[in-house]
C-alpha cells in the first residue's frame, strides 16, 4: 500500500528541490562537524597549562631607582599592596613569588659529555595554578629527597647558543635535560643537606628557577624558621589585557612589567576574539542551513497538499500518507551524515598537516566522537522533519 502511495506522490517531487535539500544539509552538517573536530584537535593549544592562549598573565615588580637603592627602600610588595591590586576591576587573580630564605648551591653534570658545573643559585615558587608547564611530576615528598625544578626556556637557549658554542661543548635538547645529574645543597638553621634536583620542564612565562610551592614552604620553615618571605614580584591574571586602566595603575604605583607580557596578552586577546567571531559565524550558517532543510520539506508538502488531502479523504491514515516523506527524509539525512563525515576526514587530513608544522607536539584526537555527534544530529534532524510532516498532515 505504501508503495502505491509513493508512486503517486513521487511524480510531483522535484529533483532540483531534493538536490537543494541534500546540499543544504551537507553544507550545514559539514560545518558543524568540522567545527567540533577542529576544536577537539586544537583544544590543547587553548586549554593545556603551557598554552600561550589559555590565560593572560603579567609579571610585575617595583621600579628600582638610584635613590631607593641608596636609602635602602624596600622593593617588596606588602600585604596591603597585594590586596589593593587584587581589588582592581581588571584583576582576575594575583599570585606572589615566594623567595628562598636559605642558601642554595647546585652541582650538575653529564659524565658522558664531560660537563661539570657548580654554582650558587636561588629558588622561587608560585602557586601551582600559575605554572605554564605540566603538573604531572610537580610534587615534592620530603622522604624522597628529590626536588622538581622548572627553569626558563631561555636559560637552555643561553647555554646552547652561548656557553656551549663558545666552549665547543655538546648542545642539549629539552629531552636530554632529564639526564642531567644535579646535586642541590641546602643550608641554614645549622643544617646542611643534599637533595637531588630534577629538571622536569621549561617555562616561557616565568623567568626564574621554580620549585613547587609545597617544597618552598617546607624548606623555608626548616632552614629559616621564624622568617617571613616578602615577595618582590607578583604574577597577575588580567581579565582583558587591552584595558588601558592596567597601564595607568602600574604607572601610578611605580610598578613595571617584565618583558612584553602585556603586549603578548593583547595579541592573544585579539586572537581569541577573532576566533570567537569565526565560530559564531559558522554557528549562524549552520542554523540557517537547518532552517532551509525544514523549509524544503514544508514546501514539498505544500506542493502536494491537494493529493495528500484526497488520500486522507479516501481513508488513508496520516501515518500511511506521511511515511514516504519520512523515509525519504531519513535516508537523505543518513546519506548526508556519511558524506559529511567523509568531508570532515578529508579536510582534517589537510589542516593537520599545517598544524603539525607549527605545533609538532599536537596530538591527533579520535574522530569517533565527531562521528557520533553527526549521527545524533542526523537522527535529531530526521525527527524534526518527521514532526514537521505530521504537523502539516494534521493541518491538511
C-alpha positions as CSV (number, residue, x, y, z in Angstrom):
1,X,0.0,0.0,0.0
2,X,2.8,2.4,0.9
3,X,4.4,1.6,-2.4
4,X,1.3,2.7,-4.3
5,X,1.2,5.9,-2.3
6,X,4.9,6.6,-3.0
7,X,4.3,6.1,-6.8
8,X,1.5,8.6,-6.7
9,X,3.4,11.2,-4.6
10,X,6.8,11.0,-6.2
11,X,5.5,12.3,-9.5
12,X,5.4,15.8,-8.0
13,X,8.8,15.6,-6.2
14,X,11.3,18.0,-7.8
15,X,14.8,16.6,-8.3
16,X,16.2,20.1,-8.0
17,X,14.4,20.6,-4.7
18,X,15.8,17.3,-3.4
19,X,19.2,18.3,-4.5
20,X,18.9,21.7,-2.7
21,X,17.7,19.8,0.4
22,X,20.6,17.5,0.2
23,X,23.3,20.2,-0.4
24,X,21.9,22.4,2.3
25,X,22.0,19.5,4.8
26,X,25.5,18.5,3.7
27,X,26.8,22.1,4.0
28,X,25.3,22.6,7.4
29,X,26.4,19.3,8.9
30,X,29.9,19.6,7.5
31,X,30.3,23.0,9.1
32,X,29.1,21.7,12.5
33,X,31.2,18.5,12.4
34,X,34.2,20.3,11.1
35,X,33.9,22.9,13.9
36,X,33.6,20.2,16.5
37,X,36.5,18.2,15.2
38,X,38.7,21.3,14.7
39,X,38.0,22.4,18.3
40,X,39.0,18.9,19.6
41,X,42.2,19.0,17.5
42,X,43.3,22.4,18.7
43,X,41.8,22.3,22.2
44,X,45.3,21.6,23.8
45,X,46.5,24.9,22.4
46,X,43.8,26.7,24.4
47,X,43.5,24.5,27.5
48,X,46.8,23.0,28.5
49,X,48.8,24.5,31.3
50,X,51.6,25.6,28.9
51,X,49.3,27.1,26.4
52,X,50.0,30.6,25.2
53,X,46.3,31.2,24.7
54,X,44.9,29.9,27.9
55,X,45.1,33.0,30.1
56,X,46.6,36.4,30.2
57,X,49.3,36.9,32.8
58,X,51.7,39.7,33.5
59,X,54.6,39.7,36.0
60,X,55.2,43.0,37.8
61,X,57.9,44.4,40.0
62,X,58.6,47.7,41.7
63,X,60.8,50.1,39.8
64,X,64.4,50.1,41.2
65,X,65.7,53.7,41.5
66,X,69.1,55.0,42.4
67,X,67.6,57.0,45.4
68,X,65.7,54.0,46.6
69,X,68.8,51.8,46.5
70,X,70.9,54.4,48.5
71,X,68.2,54.8,51.1
72,X,67.5,51.1,51.4
73,X,63.9,51.4,50.4
74,X,62.2,48.0,50.2
75,X,61.3,46.7,46.7
76,X,58.9,44.1,48.1
77,X,55.1,44.1,48.0
78,X,53.3,44.4,51.3
79,X,50.1,42.6,52.1
80,X,48.2,45.8,51.6
81,X,49.7,46.4,48.2
82,X,48.7,42.9,47.1
83,X,45.2,43.3,48.4
84,X,44.8,46.7,46.6
85,X,46.0,45.1,43.4
86,X,43.6,42.2,43.9
87,X,40.7,44.5,44.3
88,X,41.2,46.3,40.9
89,X,38.5,45.6,38.3
90,X,41.0,44.4,35.7
91,X,42.4,41.8,38.0
92,X,41.2,38.2,37.9
93,X,43.7,36.8,40.4
94,X,47.1,37.6,42.0
95,X,49.9,35.2,42.9
96,X,53.1,36.0,44.7
97,X,56.6,34.8,44.1
98,X,57.9,33.2,47.3
99,X,61.7,33.5,47.6
100,X,64.0,31.0,49.3
101,X,65.3,32.2,52.7
102,X,68.2,29.7,52.8
103,X,71.4,29.1,51.0
104,X,71.2,27.0,47.8
105,X,74.2,25.7,45.8
106,X,74.0,23.3,42.9
107,X,76.4,21.0,41.1
108,X,75.3,19.4,37.8
109,X,76.9,17.4,35.1
110,X,76.7,14.8,32.4
111,X,79.6,12.5,32.8
112,X,79.5,11.1,29.3
113,X,79.6,14.6,27.8
114,X,82.3,15.8,30.2
115,X,80.0,18.6,31.5
116,X,80.5,19.6,35.2
117,X,79.2,22.8,36.6
118,X,78.8,24.2,40.1
119,X,77.2,27.5,41.2
120,X,75.4,29.3,43.9
121,X,71.8,29.7,43.0
122,X,68.3,30.6,44.3
123,X,64.8,29.2,44.2
124,X,61.4,30.8,43.9
125,X,57.9,29.4,43.8
126,X,54.5,30.4,42.7
127,X,51.1,28.9,43.3
128,X,50.6,25.8,41.1
129,X,47.7,27.4,39.0
130,X,50.2,30.0,37.6
131,X,52.5,27.4,36.2
132,X,52.8,27.0,32.4
133,X,54.2,23.5,32.4
134,X,52.7,20.1,33.1
135,X,52.0,19.4,36.7
136,X,52.2,15.6,36.5
137,X,55.5,15.5,38.2
138,X,55.2,18.8,40.1
139,X,55.1,17.3,43.5
140,X,57.5,17.2,46.5
141,X,57.9,14.4,49.1
142,X,60.4,15.2,51.9
143,X,61.1,11.5,52.2
144,X,62.2,11.1,48.5
145,X,64.9,13.9,48.7
146,X,64.0,14.8,45.0
147,X,63.2,18.4,44.1
148,X,61.3,19.0,40.8
149,X,62.7,22.1,39.1
150,X,61.4,24.2,36.2
151,X,63.8,26.6,34.6
152,X,63.2,29.3,31.9
153,X,63.5,28.1,28.4
154,X,65.8,31.0,27.6
155,X,68.3,29.6,30.1
156,X,68.7,26.5,27.9
157,X,69.0,28.7,24.8
158,X,71.7,30.7,26.5
159,X,73.7,27.5,27.3
160,X,73.2,26.0,23.8
161,X,73.9,29.1,21.7
162,X,76.3,30.9,24.1
163,X,78.2,28.9,26.6
164,X,78.2,25.5,24.8
165,X,79.1,27.0,21.4
166,X,82.0,29.1,22.8
167,X,83.4,26.1,24.7
168,X,82.8,23.5,21.9
169,X,80.5,21.6,24.2
170,X,77.6,19.5,23.0
171,X,74.2,21.2,22.9
172,X,71.4,19.9,24.9
173,X,67.8,19.3,23.9
174,X,64.9,19.5,26.4
175,X,64.7,15.7,26.4
176,X,68.3,15.3,27.3
177,X,68.0,17.6,30.2
178,X,66.3,14.8,32.1
179,X,69.7,13.0,32.0
180,X,71.4,15.9,33.8
181,X,72.6,15.0,37.3
182,X,72.0,17.8,39.8
183,X,73.0,17.8,43.4
184,X,71.3,20.5,45.4
185,X,72.9,21.6,48.7
186,X,70.6,23.4,51.1
187,X,71.9,25.1,54.3
188,X,70.5,27.2,57.1
189,X,69.5,27.0,60.7
190,X,72.6,24.9,61.4
191,X,71.5,22.3,58.8
192,X,73.4,21.2,55.7
193,X,71.6,18.7,53.5
194,X,71.9,17.4,49.9
195,X,69.0,16.7,47.6
196,X,68.6,15.5,44.1
197,X,67.3,18.1,41.6
198,X,65.4,17.0,38.6
199,X,64.5,19.4,35.7
200,X,61.0,18.4,34.6
201,X,60.1,21.3,32.4
202,X,60.8,24.7,30.9
203,X,58.8,27.9,31.4
204,X,58.1,30.6,28.8
205,X,56.2,32.8,31.2
206,X,58.2,32.9,34.4
207,X,61.8,34.0,34.2
208,X,63.1,32.3,37.4
209,X,64.2,28.9,38.8
210,X,61.0,27.4,40.1
211,X,60.3,24.7,42.7
212,X,56.9,23.5,44.0
213,X,55.2,25.7,46.5
214,X,55.0,22.8,48.9
215,X,58.7,22.4,48.8
216,X,59.3,26.1,49.3
217,X,57.0,26.3,52.4
218,X,58.7,23.2,53.9
219,X,62.2,24.4,53.2
220,X,61.7,27.9,54.5
221,X,60.2,26.5,57.7
222,X,63.1,24.1,58.1
223,X,66.1,26.2,57.2
224,X,64.9,29.6,58.1
225,X,62.3,29.3,60.9
226,X,60.7,32.4,62.1
227,X,61.4,34.4,58.9
228,X,58.6,35.6,56.7
229,X,59.3,35.7,52.9
230,X,58.4,39.0,51.3
231,X,57.6,38.8,47.6
232,X,59.4,41.2,45.3
233,X,57.4,40.0,42.2
234,X,53.8,39.3,41.5
235,X,52.1,37.4,38.7
236,X,48.7,38.7,37.8
237,X,45.9,37.2,35.7
238,X,44.1,40.0,34.0
239,X,40.6,39.9,32.6
240,X,41.3,42.0,29.5
241,X,45.0,42.9,28.6
242,X,43.8,45.7,26.4
243,X,42.2,47.6,29.3
244,X,44.0,51.0,29.5
245,X,43.4,51.0,33.2
246,X,46.2,48.5,33.7
247,X,48.9,50.8,32.4
248,X,47.5,53.7,34.3
249,X,47.5,51.8,37.5
250,X,51.0,50.4,37.1
251,X,52.4,53.9,36.3
252,X,50.6,55.5,39.3
253,X,52.0,52.8,41.7
254,X,55.5,52.8,40.2
255,X,55.3,49.2,39.0
256,X,56.7,47.8,35.8
257,X,56.1,44.6,33.8
258,X,58.7,42.0,32.9
259,X,59.3,41.5,29.2
260,X,56.5,42.1,26.7
261,X,53.9,40.0,28.6
262,X,51.3,42.8,28.4
263,X,51.7,43.2,24.6
264,X,51.6,39.4,24.1
265,X,48.4,39.3,26.2
266,X,46.8,41.9,23.9
267,X,47.7,39.8,20.9
268,X,46.2,36.6,22.3
269,X,43.1,38.5,23.4
270,X,42.5,39.8,19.8
271,X,43.2,36.3,18.5
272,X,40.6,34.7,20.8
273,X,38.2,37.5,19.8
274,X,38.6,36.8,16.1
275,X,38.3,33.0,16.8
276,X,35.1,33.6,18.6
277,X,33.6,35.7,15.8
278,X,34.5,33.0,13.2
279,X,32.8,30.3,15.4
280,X,29.8,32.5,15.8
281,X,29.5,33.0,12.0
282,X,29.8,29.2,11.5
283,X,27.0,28.6,14.0
284,X,24.7,31.1,12.3
285,X,25.4,29.5,8.9
286,X,24.6,26.1,10.4
287,X,21.3,27.3,11.9
288,X,20.3,28.8,8.5
289,X,21.1,25.5,6.8
290,X,18.8,23.7,9.3
291,X,16.1,26.3,8.6
292,X,16.5,25.6,4.8
293,X,16.0,21.9,5.4
294,X,12.8,22.4,7.3
295,X,11.5,24.9,4.8
296,X,12.3,22.5,1.9
297,X,10.1,19.8,3.5
298,X,7.4,22.3,4.2
299,X,7.3,23.4,0.6
300,X,7.4,19.8,-0.7
301,X,4.2,19.1,1.4
302,X,2.6,22.3,0.2
303,X,3.2,21.3,-3.4
304,X,1.4,18.0,-2.9
305,X,-1.2,19.2,-0.4
306,X,-4.2,18.5,-2.8
307,X,-3.2,14.9,-3.4
308,X,-2.4,14.4,0.3
309,X,-5.9,15.8,1.1
310,X,-7.5,13.4,-1.3
311,X,-5.6,10.4,0.1
312,X,-6.8,11.3,3.6
313,X,-10.4,11.7,2.4
314,X,-10.5,8.2,0.8
315,X,-9.4,6.5,4.1
316,X,-5.6,6.5,4.3
317,X,-4.2,7.4,7.7
318,X,-1.9,10.3,8.2
319,X,0.9,7.8,9.2
320,X,0.5,6.0,5.9
321,X,0.4,9.2,3.8
322,X,3.4,10.7,5.6
323,X,5.5,7.5,5.7
324,X,7.1,8.0,2.2
325,X,8.2,11.5,3.1
326,X,9.5,10.4,6.5
327,X,11.6,7.6,4.9
328,X,12.9,10.0,2.2
329,X,14.0,12.5,4.8
330,X,15.6,9.8,7.0
331,X,17.5,8.3,4.1
332,X,18.7,11.7,2.9
333,X,19.9,12.7,6.4
334,X,21.8,9.5,6.9
335,X,23.4,9.9,3.4
336,X,24.3,13.5,4.4
337,X,25.8,12.2,7.6
338,X,28.0,9.7,5.9
339,X,29.2,12.2,3.2
340,X,29.8,14.9,5.8
341,X,32.0,12.6,7.9
342,X,34.0,11.9,4.8
343,X,34.3,15.6,4.0
344,X,35.5,16.3,7.6
345,X,38.0,13.5,7.5
346,X,39.4,14.8,4.2
347,X,39.6,18.4,5.4
348,X,41.0,17.3,8.7
349,X,43.8,15.5,7.0
350,X,44.6,18.7,5.1
351,X,44.7,21.1,8.0
352,X,46.5,18.7,10.4
353,X,49.5,18.8,8.1
354,X,49.7,22.6,8.5
355,X,49.1,22.5,12.3
356,X,51.9,19.9,12.9
357,X,54.3,22.3,11.2
358,X,53.6,24.9,13.8
359,X,52.8,22.6,16.7
360,X,54.8,19.4,16.4
361,X,53.7,18.2,19.8
362,X,50.0,18.5,18.9
363,X,48.2,15.1,19.4
364,X,45.5,13.7,17.0
365,X,42.3,13.1,18.9
366,X,40.0,10.4,17.7
367,X,37.3,11.3,15.1
368,X,34.8,8.9,16.7
369,X,33.1,11.5,18.9
370,X,32.6,13.7,15.9
371,X,31.0,10.8,14.0
372,X,28.8,10.1,17.0
373,X,27.7,13.8,17.1
374,X,27.0,13.7,13.4
375,X,24.8,10.6,13.8
376,X,22.9,12.2,16.7
377,X,22.4,15.3,14.6
378,X,21.2,13.3,11.7
379,X,18.7,11.5,13.9
380,X,17.6,14.8,15.5
381,X,17.1,16.5,12.1
382,X,15.2,13.5,10.9
383,X,12.9,13.5,14.0
384,X,12.3,17.3,13.4
385,X,11.4,16.6,9.8
386,X,9.0,13.8,10.8
387,X,7.4,16.2,13.3
388,X,7.0,18.9,10.6
389,X,5.5,16.3,8.2
390,X,3.0,15.0,10.7
391,X,2.1,18.6,11.8
392,X,1.4,19.6,8.3
393,X,-0.7,16.5,7.6
394,X,-2.8,17.3,10.7
395,X,-3.4,20.7,9.3
396,X,-4.5,19.2,5.9
